[in-house]
Amino acid sequence: MKSKVYFSSKITKESVLNLYKILNFKLKGNVAIKVHSGEPGNQNFLHPDFWEDIINEVNGTVVECNTAYEGRRNTTKKHLLTFQEHGWNAFNVDLLDASGPDLKLDILNGKIIKENYVGKNIVNYDSMLVLSHFKGHPMGGYGGAIKQLSIGLASSYGKAYIHGAGDVSKIWTANHDEFLMSMADAASSIVNYFKGNIVYINVMKNMSVDCDCCAVAEDPCIKDIGILISLDPIAIDQACIDLVYNCNDPKKGHLIERIESRNGLLTIKASEELGFGSREYELIKID
């Protein structure tokens, strides 16, 4: 059967909550809410007030991990200050890799890497809500649910490990396609860890060719499209890609070039081959 992906063109916090209720999937126990805290200076990331209703609805804890590059989020001290400056402290916040050691997850049938290093505090949660800002990415081509599962939940060391395709000394020099497939490998370990108890929301707003991790990012290059929700991270990312390709925005070529020049679809293809979702989906439009 095709995976169900629900879509609304209304981009409001109320619409996010409405889609979650329509999905009718109850996140149980202690819920981790994966967000992108936003690199200071970035003008495109989605602020906590946008996510307020859905965070309160699931009564979970906002989680994030430190970065592996210079900036304002690569140490626990700086990252926690960024959380405070960006307003995330209105909620319960847990920096999963605030202190070591990392938790090593085995990757079954990994194409490139066989283990994934994540913030050890992930063991405190029973389910997860993945909140993703869909946009371009300087290395991955695009960023969505799969990136949040992989790079997003990896510890600082784990991020370097994925980028380096298993060799942290090659964080910026590893074979590019192996890096893309390593993201798929890492994402699969998170899906397996939570045994499918994950809900994914992708928001197609403020879509730049650059990621929210860029302190200096290009302004959005394509008109806002909408919000999607699904239980399938592969289907929801594929649906976003298709919405970009099929929209009538004359400036969409800039984002498409970013996706294609970085071979971004390889991550989706590799993820489907690993079996934790499907590129086949039914898009259900909600007014």
C-alpha positions as CSV (number, residue, x, y, z in Angstrom):
1,M,0.0,0.0,0.0
2,K,1.1,3.6,-0.7
3,S,2.0,5.6,2.4
4,K,-0.4,8.3,3.3
5,V,0.9,11.9,3.3
6,Y,-1.6,14.6,4.4
7,F,-1.1,18.1,2.9
8,S,-2.4,21.6,3.7
9,S,-1.6,24.8,1.8
10,K,-2.4,26.8,5.0
11,I,0.9,27.5,6.8
12,T,-0.1,28.3,10.3
13,K,0.5,26.8,13.7
14,E,-3.2,25.9,13.8
15,S,-2.8,24.0,10.6
16,V,0.1,22.0,12.0
17,L,-2.1,20.9,14.9
18,N,-5.1,20.2,12.7
19,L,-3.0,17.9,10.5
20,Y,-1.7,16.0,13.5
21,K,-5.2,15.4,14.7
22,I,-6.3,14.2,11.3
23,L,-3.4,11.8,11.2
24,N,-4.9,10.2,14.3
25,F,-1.7,8.6,15.6
26,K,-1.1,9.0,19.3
27,L,2.5,9.5,20.3
28,K,2.9,7.7,23.6
29,G,5.1,7.9,26.7
30,N,7.9,10.4,26.8
31,V,7.9,12.2,23.5
32,A,11.0,13.7,22.0
33,I,10.3,16.6,19.7
34,K,13.2,17.0,17.2
35,V,13.6,20.6,16.1
36,H,16.3,22.7,14.4
37,S,17.3,25.4,16.9
38,G,18.6,27.7,14.0
39,E,22.1,29.0,13.6
40,P,22.3,32.6,14.9
41,G,22.2,34.9,11.9
42,N,20.0,32.6,9.9
43,Q,16.8,34.3,8.7
44,N,14.9,31.4,7.4
45,F,14.5,28.9,10.3
46,L,11.1,28.2,11.8
47,H,10.8,29.9,15.2
48,P,9.4,28.2,18.3
49,D,6.1,30.2,18.2
50,F,5.3,28.5,14.9
51,W,5.5,25.1,16.6
52,E,3.9,26.1,19.9
53,D,0.5,24.4,19.5
54,I,1.8,21.0,18.4
55,I,4.5,21.0,21.1
56,N,1.9,21.7,23.7
57,E,-0.4,19.1,22.2
58,V,2.0,16.2,22.5
59,N,3.4,17.5,25.8
60,G,6.9,16.5,24.8
61,T,10.5,17.7,25.2
62,V,12.3,19.7,22.5
63,V,15.5,17.9,21.6
64,E,18.5,18.8,19.5
65,C,22.2,17.9,19.3
66,N,25.4,19.9,18.9
67,T,26.9,20.6,15.5
68,A,30.3,19.4,14.2
69,Y,31.4,22.7,12.6
70,E,32.4,26.2,14.0
71,G,29.5,28.4,14.9
72,R,27.2,29.1,17.8
73,R,25.9,25.6,18.3
74,N,29.0,23.4,18.3
75,T,29.4,23.3,22.1
76,T,26.9,22.7,24.8
77,K,27.4,26.1,26.4
78,K,27.0,28.0,23.2
79,H,24.1,25.9,22.0
80,L,22.1,26.3,25.2
81,L,22.6,30.0,24.9
82,T,21.3,29.9,21.3
83,F,18.2,28.0,22.5
84,Q,17.6,30.7,25.0
85,E,18.1,33.6,22.5
86,H,15.8,32.0,20.0
87,G,13.0,31.5,22.5
88,W,13.0,27.7,22.8
89,N,13.2,27.8,26.5
90,A,9.5,28.4,26.6
91,F,9.4,24.6,26.4
92,N,11.3,21.8,28.1
93,V,14.6,21.5,26.2
94,D,17.1,18.6,26.2
95,L,20.4,18.8,24.3
96,L,20.8,15.0,23.8
97,D,24.6,15.1,23.6
98,A,25.2,17.7,26.3
99,S,27.5,15.3,28.0
100,G,29.1,12.0,26.8
101,P,29.4,9.3,26.1
102,D,27.4,8.9,22.9
103,L,25.0,6.1,22.4
104,K,26.1,3.8,19.6
105,L,23.2,2.3,17.5
106,D,23.9,-0.6,15.2
107,I,22.8,-0.2,11.6
108,L,21.3,-3.3,10.1
109,N,22.3,-3.8,6.5
110,G,23.9,-0.4,6.3
111,K,25.1,0.5,2.8
112,I,28.1,2.5,4.0
113,I,28.2,2.8,7.8
114,K,27.4,0.1,10.3
115,E,26.9,2.2,13.4
116,N,25.4,5.6,14.3
117,Y,26.4,7.8,17.2
118,V,23.6,9.7,18.8
119,G,23.1,11.8,21.9
120,K,22.8,9.4,24.8
121,N,19.7,11.1,26.3
122,I,17.6,9.6,23.5
123,V,17.2,6.6,25.7
124,N,14.8,8.7,27.9
125,Y,12.1,8.8,25.2
126,D,9.5,6.4,23.9
127,S,8.4,8.1,20.7
128,M,9.4,11.1,18.6
129,L,7.9,14.0,16.7
130,V,10.2,15.1,13.9
131,L,9.6,18.8,12.9
132,S,11.4,19.6,9.7
133,H,11.8,22.8,7.7
134,F,12.0,21.6,4.1
135,K,14.5,23.6,2.1
136,G,17.7,23.2,0.2
137,H,21.1,22.2,1.6
138,P,24.7,23.1,0.6
139,M,25.8,19.4,0.8
140,G,22.7,17.2,0.9
141,G,20.9,19.1,-1.9
142,Y,17.8,19.3,0.3
143,G,16.9,18.9,4.0
144,G,13.8,17.3,5.3
145,A,12.7,14.4,7.5
146,I,15.5,12.0,6.6
147,K,18.2,14.6,7.3
148,Q,16.5,15.3,10.7
149,L,16.6,11.6,11.5
150,S,20.3,11.3,10.6
151,I,22.5,14.4,10.9
152,G,19.9,16.0,13.1
153,L,19.9,13.3,15.8
154,A,23.6,12.4,15.6
155,S,25.9,13.7,18.3
156,S,28.6,16.2,17.3
157,Y,30.9,13.2,16.8
158,G,28.2,11.3,15.0
159,K,27.6,14.2,12.6
160,A,31.3,14.1,11.6
161,Y,31.1,10.3,11.3
162,I,28.2,10.5,8.9
163,H,29.7,13.3,6.9
164,G,32.9,11.4,6.6
165,A,31.1,8.2,5.6
166,G,32.5,6.4,8.6
167,D,35.8,8.3,8.9
168,V,35.6,11.5,11.0
169,S,39.0,12.7,9.5
170,K,37.2,13.1,6.2
171,I,34.3,15.1,7.5
172,W,34.4,17.5,4.4
173,T,36.3,15.3,2.0
174,A,34.6,11.9,1.9
175,N,33.0,10.6,-1.3
176,H,29.9,12.6,-1.7
177,D,27.5,9.8,-2.7
178,E,28.8,7.8,0.2
179,F,27.9,10.7,2.5
180,L,24.4,10.8,1.1
181,M,24.0,7.0,1.6
182,S,25.4,7.3,5.1
183,M,22.6,9.7,6.0
184,A,20.1,7.0,4.9
185,D,21.9,4.4,7.0
186,A,21.9,6.6,10.1
187,A,18.2,7.4,9.6
188,S,17.3,3.7,9.4
189,S,18.8,3.2,12.9
190,I,16.6,5.8,14.4
191,V,13.4,4.4,12.8
192,N,14.4,0.9,14.1
193,Y,15.2,2.3,17.6
194,F,11.7,3.8,18.0
195,K,10.0,0.9,16.2
196,G,8.0,3.2,14.0
197,N,6.7,5.3,16.9
198,I,7.5,8.5,15.0
199,V,5.4,11.2,13.3
200,Y,6.9,13.5,10.7
201,I,5.9,17.0,9.8
202,N,7.6,18.9,6.9
203,V,6.9,22.6,6.4
204,M,7.5,24.1,3.0
205,K,8.1,27.7,4.0
206,N,11.0,30.1,3.7
207,M,12.6,27.7,1.2
208,S,16.2,28.8,0.5
209,V,18.8,26.7,-1.2
210,D,20.7,26.9,2.1
211,C,20.1,25.1,5.3
212,D,19.1,26.6,8.7
213,C,22.6,25.7,9.8
214,C,24.0,28.5,7.7
215,A,24.6,31.8,9.6
216,V,24.7,33.5,6.2
217,A,22.0,32.0,4.0
218,E,20.4,33.0,0.8
219,D,16.9,34.4,1.0
220,P,14.0,32.1,0.0
221,C,14.0,31.5,-3.7
222,I,10.5,29.9,-4.1
223,K,7.0,30.7,-2.9
224,D,5.7,28.9,0.2
225,I,3.8,25.7,-0.6
226,G,2.4,24.1,2.5
227,I,2.6,21.6,5.4
228,L,2.8,17.8,5.2
229,I,2.5,15.1,7.8
230,S,3.1,11.4,7.6
231,L,4.2,8.3,9.4
232,D,6.7,7.6,6.6
233,P,9.9,9.8,6.4
234,I,10.7,8.7,2.8
235,A,7.2,9.4,1.5
236,I,7.0,12.8,3.1
237,D,10.3,13.9,1.6
238,Q,9.5,12.5,-1.8
239,A,6.1,14.4,-1.7
240,C,7.9,17.6,-0.9
241,I,10.3,17.1,-3.8
242,D,7.4,16.4,-6.1
243,L,5.6,19.5,-5.0
244,V,8.7,21.6,-5.8
245,Y,9.1,20.1,-9.2
246,N,5.4,20.4,-10.1
247,C,4.7,23.9,-8.8
248,N,4.3,26.8,-11.2
249,D,6.8,29.1,-9.5
250,P,9.1,30.5,-12.2
251,K,12.0,30.6,-9.7
252,K,11.8,26.9,-8.7
253,G,14.8,26.1,-11.0
254,H,17.3,27.5,-8.4
255,L,16.1,25.1,-5.8
256,I,15.9,22.2,-8.2
257,E,19.5,22.9,-9.4
258,R,20.7,22.7,-5.8
259,I,18.9,19.4,-5.3
260,E,20.2,17.9,-8.5
261,S,23.7,19.2,-8.4
262,R,24.2,17.6,-5.0
263,N,22.5,14.3,-6.2
264,G,20.0,14.8,-3.3
265,L,17.6,12.2,-4.5
266,L,20.2,9.5,-3.8
267,T,19.4,9.8,-0.1
268,I,15.7,9.1,-0.7
269,K,16.5,6.2,-3.0
270,A,19.0,4.6,-0.6
271,S,16.5,5.0,2.2
272,E,13.8,3.2,0.3
273,E,16.3,0.3,-0.5
274,L,16.9,0.0,3.3
275,G,13.2,-0.6,3.7
276,F,12.1,1.9,6.3
277,G,9.6,3.6,4.1
278,S,8.4,4.0,0.5
279,R,8.6,6.6,-2.2
280,E,5.1,5.6,-3.3
281,Y,2.5,7.7,-1.5
282,E,-1.0,9.0,-1.6
283,L,-1.2,12.8,-1.1
284,I,-4.4,13.6,0.8
285,K,-5.2,17.4,0.6
286,I,-6.8,19.0,3.5
287,D,-8.5,22.4,3.2
